[in-house]
Amino acid sequence: MVEKQVGLLIQILPTDKRGEYLSKEFIDFSNKQGIRRQLTTSYTPQQNDVVEKKNQTILNMVQSTLAEREVPKSFWPEAVNWVVHILNKSPTRAVKNITPEEA
């Protein structure tokens, strides 16, 4: 589905080392499709550039929001929830014509 949406073939698929990506069926499918698997360490978003960029965006938005309104850092959790809520309702290039929440 992804290949058809963007018109490009998947060449490398970064995944963690969790069970669903290590099954014989998935390995056989990847090999048959010519997809090179790139295994990352489980539970380490630092190895996923997309996740790392999104985390940085959230962090920057929270910091600037708290600083702009001089809100105490004790409101950090609420600010994170608000920022993620806003991002989920904002359009992105990743999903066209709908918001991440709708996707």
C-alpha positions in Angstrom: 0.0 0.0 0.0 2.8 2.4 0.9 4.6 1.7 -2.4 1.5 2.4 -4.4 0.7 5.6 -2.5 4.2 7.2 -3.0 5.1 5.5 -6.3 8.4 4.2 -4.9 9.7 0.8 -3.9 10.6 0.0 -0.3 14.3 -0.8 -0.2 15.2 -0.7 3.5 12.8 -1.3 6.3 14.1 -0.3 9.8 12.4 -2.3 12.5 13.1 -3.1 16.1 13.9 -6.7 17.2 10.5 -7.5 18.5 8.7 -10.7 17.6 6.4 -9.6 14.8 9.4 -8.5 12.7 11.5 -11.7 13.3 8.9 -14.3 12.2 9.9 -16.6 9.4 7.0 -15.4 7.3 8.1 -11.8 7.6 11.7 -12.6 6.8 10.7 -14.7 3.8 8.3 -11.9 2.6 11.0 -9.3 2.9 13.6 -11.4 1.1 11.1 -12.2 -1.7 10.3 -8.5 -2.2 14.0 -7.5 -2.1 13.5 -5.4 1.1 16.6 -5.2 3.2 15.7 -5.3 6.9 17.6 -3.0 9.2 17.2 -4.0 12.8 17.4 -1.5 15.6 17.4 -2.0 19.4 14.0 -2.4 20.9 12.5 0.4 22.9 15.1 3.0 21.7 13.4 5.8 19.8 16.8 7.4 19.4 17.5 5.0 16.6 14.4 6.0 14.7 14.9 9.4 13.0 11.2 10.0 12.5 10.3 9.4 16.1 13.3 11.4 17.3 12.3 14.4 15.1 8.7 14.2 16.4 9.9 14.0 20.0 12.1 17.1 19.4 9.2 19.0 17.9 7.0 18.2 20.9 9.8 19.2 23.3 10.4 22.5 21.5 6.6 23.3 21.4 6.2 22.5 25.1 9.3 24.6 26.1 8.2 27.6 24.1 4.6 27.4 25.3 5.6 27.3 28.9 8.2 30.1 28.5 6.0 32.4 26.4 3.2 32.4 29.1 5.6 32.0 32.0 3.9 28.9 33.2 5.6 26.9 36.0 7.3 23.7 34.9 4.9 21.7 37.1 2.5 22.1 34.2 4.9 20.1 31.9 2.6 17.0 31.6 -0.4 19.1 30.7 1.6 21.0 28.2 2.8 17.8 26.6 -0.8 16.5 26.3 -1.9 19.8 24.8 0.9 19.9 22.2 0.3 16.3 21.2 -3.4 17.0 20.9 -2.7 20.0 18.7 -0.3 18.0 16.5 -2.8 15.2 16.1 -5.4 17.7 14.8 -2.9 19.5 12.4 -2.3 18.5 8.8 1.0 16.9 7.9 2.8 15.7 4.8 2.7 12.1 6.0 -1.1 11.8 5.6 -2.6 13.8 2.8 -6.0 15.5 3.0 -6.6 14.2 6.6 -5.2 14.9 10.0 -3.1 12.3 11.9 -6.1 11.9 14.3 -8.4 11.0 11.3 -5.8 8.6 9.9 
